[in-house]
Amino acid sequence: MTADQIKSLIAAGLVCQHLELEGDGRHWYATVVSAEFEGKRAIARHQRVYATLGTKMQTDEVHALSMKTFTPAEWSAQAS
């Protein structure tokens, strides 16, 4: 899968205020900012992003995805 395809899947399943994705075609690194992360721990946030990819993780279409997840407030705070 391409970076654009993965970004499209994530954006289609999760309202993102910011979404970055880098990788080499097998190993991907995402930064995801979403209000849906409010009140959720890191594992729940990651599970929410994985859910947008459906079976793509299980079938190895997306081999590995590392991510940093932020609420909009956290994103603003870390940017300043």
N, C-alpha and C positions, 0 to 999 in steps of 0.2 A: 504494500500500500504506500501511497505517497503522503507527504506531509499535508497537502491540501485535502486529500480524502479523509484523513484522520481528523483534521481540524473541522471539516464539515460534519462528520459524525458527532463529534463532541458538541459543536455549536447547535446541531439539530436537536440534541437531547437535553441540553443544559443551557440556560440563559447565562451567557458570559459577558461580563463587562470588559474583560481582557483575556486574550487567549494567544499564547505563543507556543510554537512547537518546532523543535529542532531534532535532527537525528540523521542516521546513516542508512536508513531503510530497514533496519532490524531493531535498533535500540533508539528509543525516542525519549525526549525530555520536554515536558510540558510545564508551562506556568498558566494556571487557570484561576481567574478571579470571578466569583459568582456570589450573589446575595443568597443563593440557596445554601451556602456553607455556614450561614449564621447559626451559632449554637451547636455546630457539629464538630466532633473531634476529627483529627487528621484521618484516621482509618475510615470513618464514615464519608468523609469528603472524597477520598480516593475511590471508595466503592461506588460512589455516585458517578464519578467520571468513568470508571470501568464499565458501569451499566450502560453508558451511552455507546460503548463499542460492541455491546452484545456478545456474540460468539466469536468475534474477530480475535479476541485474546485466547480463547480456548482452541481455536483452529490454527493458531500460529500465524495468522495474517498480520497480527501485531505481536511481535515476539516479546518485546519488553517496553514498558512505559514507566519512566520515573517522573514524578511530578511534584510541584510545589503548588499548594492550593491556598488561596487567600479570600477573605471577605473583602468587599470594596474598602471598608475602613482599615483593615490590616494592610491592604495594598497601598493605600494613601500614606499610612504611617511609615511603612518601610521605604517608600520612595522619597520621603523627606528627611 
